[in-house]
Amino acid sequence: RFVTVAQVVDLIYQDAMRTPYVLGPDVLSDMRLVSFRLDDQNRDVRAVMVDFLDSLGFRVTTKNGVDYVARKAADGRARVDQEVFVYRPRYRSAESLRSLVEPVIGSRSMMPMPTIAAASPAATSPVQVPGAPIGSAGDIPAAPIVTGVQARGDELVIVGSHDEVAMLRKLVPELDTAPGEVVVRGWVYEVANTDSTNTAWSIAVRLLSGQLRLSSGDTASDTSAMRFTGPGIDAAISALNADSRFKVVSSPHVRIVSGERVRLNVGQQVPTQSSVSYQGSSGTPVQSITYQDAGLIFDVEPTVMRDVIELKVREEISDFVTTKTGVDTSPTKNTRQLQTVTRLKDGELVVLGGLIQDRNATARSGYAWLPSFLDGRSSSKQRTEVLLVLQVQRI
């Protein structure tokens, strides 16, 4: 019960009929779930099987003692009703249009694969015969092309009935519209000398509030994000740049198509040891080196909608330090990462914060000929916080 057509045919032909058989590609690709039950032992199993397959649109043809199961050939009238529609995209790629059209008419391929399941007359199970079309078995008909869509270079080729093609002639041009574009301006700050009561986010909010006004929305109640709007964006950014506590790490300015992703990487690739293998009888160690990105990594993916712009943001600031414990042959990666999704209106600015890092440093000075307890020692603590300011503008 609840199995595919090919599984039913395999079961009946192998266990009940024990007859050599060949399955066409349409039988193997048919994902419809069916149930098959036969209690009357006096009935002809093959006749019941032929009627069962006929009801599903398949035919059984016997040649040289082998049953060939394939889809019924379409009549001449159905073939005449078939039409071909070739569309040349204006704004979107043919492949992206194909992904939008396929769910409407189904994901059936326009060109059937030449590989079929074949069987030896002495065998009771199918054998794969690559490259042999179904028509090579004499008068066994090939499966007709019913409908399908393919992207070929800069053309979208659609094959279907008259009604399907008429519908797609109207639908495809409506889908082939110019995607939205936005300009994303970003400022990444590293703010020093912050504490629990005076965070970089709170300092930035106070500075920006003098130039901009708060905007209502998803992030209004978030304690680590705030949205602003107003004409004085440049003046507000200048206020942040003028504060000595704010150090500009990066200020990307990119233009992005809706649904695409931009990635900015400012830094270097650091070689790290990923594994060690031993070769030969002498056991010579061979190190496997992997290069990892370090520095500022900035990923943005906008989705332009009618009223808002959704931004998927991922920001990472990382560096490598000497490993003091464990595997000291490979450096340790310190990472501060922010990943979020926010919705902004055209021209709005969002402030994201909360990536805090504490660094403790110790220093020791003295003369080698003096006892160590006479050496001078000093220590320092520094807290830094990463602040991300983003603005989106619709084009």
ChimeraX attribute file (.defattr): number of C-alpha atoms within 10 A of each C-alpha:
attribute: neighborCount
match mode: 1-to-1
recipient: residues
	/A:1	9
	/A:2	11
	/A:3	13
	/A:4	17
	/A:5	21
	/A:6	20
	/A:7	14
	/A:8	18
	/A:9	17
	/A:10	17
	/A:11	13
	/A:12	16
	/A:13	19
	/A:14	17
	/A:15	11
	/A:16	11
	/A:17	14
	/A:18	15
	/A:19	19
	/A:20	21
	/A:21	29
	/A:22	27
	/A:23	24
	/A:24	25
	/A:25	22
	/A:26	19
	/A:27	24
	/A:28	15
	/A:29	12
	/A:30	11
	/A:31	12
	/A:32	12
	/A:33	13
	/A:34	13
	/A:35	10
	/A:36	12
	/A:37	6
	/A:38	9
	/A:39	6
	/A:40	8
	/A:41	7
	/A:42	6
	/A:43	10
	/A:44	10
	/A:45	15
	/A:46	15
	/A:47	9
	/A:48	12
	/A:49	19
	/A:50	15
	/A:51	14
	/A:52	15
	/A:53	18
	/A:54	14
	/A:55	10
	/A:56	13
	/A:57	13
	/A:58	19
	/A:59	20
	/A:60	22
	/A:61	16
	/A:62	14
	/A:63	13
	/A:64	6
	/A:65	12
	/A:66	20
	/A:67	20
	/A:68	23
	/A:69	25
	/A:70	24
	/A:71	22
	/A:72	17
	/A:73	17
	/A:74	14
	/A:75	9
	/A:76	8
	/A:77	8
	/A:78	12
	/A:79	15
	/A:80	10
	/A:81	11
	/A:82	17
	/A:83	17
	/A:84	15
	/A:85	14
	/A:86	14
	/A:87	17
	/A:88	15
	/A:89	18
	/A:90	12
	/A:91	12
	/A:92	15
	/A:93	16
	/A:94	22
	/A:95	17
	/A:96	13
	/A:97	19
	/A:98	19
	/A:99	14
	/A:100	12
	/A:101	20
	/A:102	16
	/A:103	10
	/A:104	11
	/A:105	15
	/A:106	11
	/A:107	14
	/A:108	16
	/A:109	14
	/A:110	16
	/A:111	12
	/A:112	14
	/A:113	13
	/A:114	13
	/A:115	15
	/A:116	22
	/A:117	21
	/A:118	22
	/A:119	21
	/A:120	13
	/A:121	15
	/A:122	12
	/A:123	14
	/A:124	18
	/A:125	19
	/A:126	17
	/A:127	15
	/A:128	13
	/A:129	13
	/A:130	12
	/A:131	10
	/A:132	15
	/A:133	18
	/A:134	24
	/A:135	12
	/A:136	10
	/A:137	14
	/A:138	8
	/A:139	12
	/A:140	22
	/A:141	21
	/A:142	19
	/A:143	19
	/A:144	16
	/A:145	17
	/A:146	16
	/A:147	21
	/A:148	20
	/A:149	25
	/A:150	22
	/A:151	18
	/A:152	10
	/A:153	10
	/A:154	14
	/A:155	15
	/A:156	21
	/A:157	18
	/A:158	25
	/A:159	19
	/A:160	22
	/A:161	18
	/A:162	13
	/A:163	12
	/A:164	16
	/A:165	19
	/A:166	13
	/A:167	11
	/A:168	18
	/A:169	15
	/A:170	10
	/A:171	13
	/A:172	17
	/A:173	15
	/A:174	9
	/A:175	16
	/A:176	17
	/A:177	12
	/A:178	11
	/A:179	14
	/A:180	17
	/A:181	18
	/A:182	20
	/A:183	17
	/A:184	20
	/A:185	16
	/A:186	20
	/A:187	18
	/A:188	22
	/A:189	23
	/A:190	19
	/A:191	24
	/A:192	19
	/A:193	14
	/A:194	17
	/A:195	13
	/A:196	6
	/A:197	7
	/A:198	10
	/A:199	19
	/A:200	27
	/A:201	24
	/A:202	16
	/A:203	16
	/A:204	23
	/A:205	18
	/A:206	10
	/A:207	17
	/A:208	22
	/A:209	13
	/A:210	12
	/A:211	18
	/A:212	19
	/A:213	14
	/A:214	17
	/A:215	18
	/A:216	12
	/A:217	13
	/A:218	13
	/A:219	18
	/A:220	14
	/A:221	10
	/A:222	10
	/A:223	12
	/A:224	15
	/A:225	21
	/A:226	24
	/A:227	27
	/A:228	22
	/A:229	21
	/A:230	14
	/A:231	12
	/A:232	14
	/A:233	18
	/A:234	9
	/A:235	14
	/A:236	18
	/A:237	16
	/A:238	13
	/A:239	16
	/A:240	19
	/A:241	15
	/A:242	10
	/A:243	13
	/A:244	9
	/A:245	17
	/A:246	23
	/A:247	17
	/A:248	15
	/A:249	17
	/A:250	16
	/A:251	14
	/A:252	13
	/A:253	13
	/A:254	15
	/A:255	15
	/A:256	19
	/A:257	18
	/A:258	19
	/A:259	14
	/A:260	11
	/A:261	14
	/A:262	13
	/A:263	12
	/A:264	14
	/A:265	14
	/A:266	13
	/A:267	14
	/A:268	13
	/A:269	11
	/A:270	16
	/A:271	14
	/A:272	18
	/A:273	14
	/A:274	11
	/A:275	10
	/A:276	12
	/A:277	10
	/A:278	11
	/A:279	10
	/A:280	7
	/A:281	6
	/A:282	7
	/A:283	9
	/A:284	11
	/A:285	11
	/A:286	11
	/A:287	13
	/A:288	12
	/A:289	14
	/A:290	12
	/A:291	12
	/A:292	12
	/A:293	18
	/A:294	20
	/A:295	18
	/A:296	21
	/A:297	17
	/A:298	21
	/A:299	15
	/A:300	19
	/A:301	20
	/A:302	26
	/A:303	20
	/A:304	22
	/A:305	12
	/A:306	7
	/A:307	10
	/A:308	14
	/A:309	23
	/A:310	19
	/A:311	21
	/A:312	16
	/A:313	17
	/A:314	16
	/A:315	19
	/A:316	18
	/A:317	23
	/A:318	15
	/A:319	17
	/A:320	17
	/A:321	10
	/A:322	11
	/A:323	13
	/A:324	11
	/A:325	8
	/A:326	7
	/A:327	10
	/A:328	10
	/A:329	12
	/A:330	17
	/A:331	17
	/A:332	16
	/A:333	17
	/A:334	13
	/A:335	16
	/A:336	17
	/A:337	16
	/A:338	18
	/A:339	11
	/A:340	10
	/A:341	12
	/A:342	17
	/A:343	20
	/A:344	25
	/A:345	21
	/A:346	17
	/A:347	18
	/A:348	20
	/A:349	23
	/A:350	21
	/A:351	21
	/A:352	23
	/A:353	21
	/A:354	18
	/A:355	20
	/A:356	18
	/A:357	14
	/A:358	9
	/A:359	9
	/A:360	9
	/A:361	9
	/A:362	9
	/A:363	9
	/A:364	10
	/A:365	11
	/A:366	13
	/A:367	10
	/A:368	8
	/A:369	6
	/A:370	9
	/A:371	9
	/A:372	12
	/A:373	8
	/A:374	10
	/A:375	12
	/A:376	11
	/A:377	11
	/A:378	9
	/A:379	9
	/A:380	9
	/A:381	10
	/A:382	13
	/A:383	14
	/A:384	21
	/A:385	22
	/A:386	27
	/A:387	27
	/A:388	21
	/A:389	20
	/A:390	22
	/A:391	23
	/A:392	23
	/A:393	17
	/A:394	15
	/A:395	11
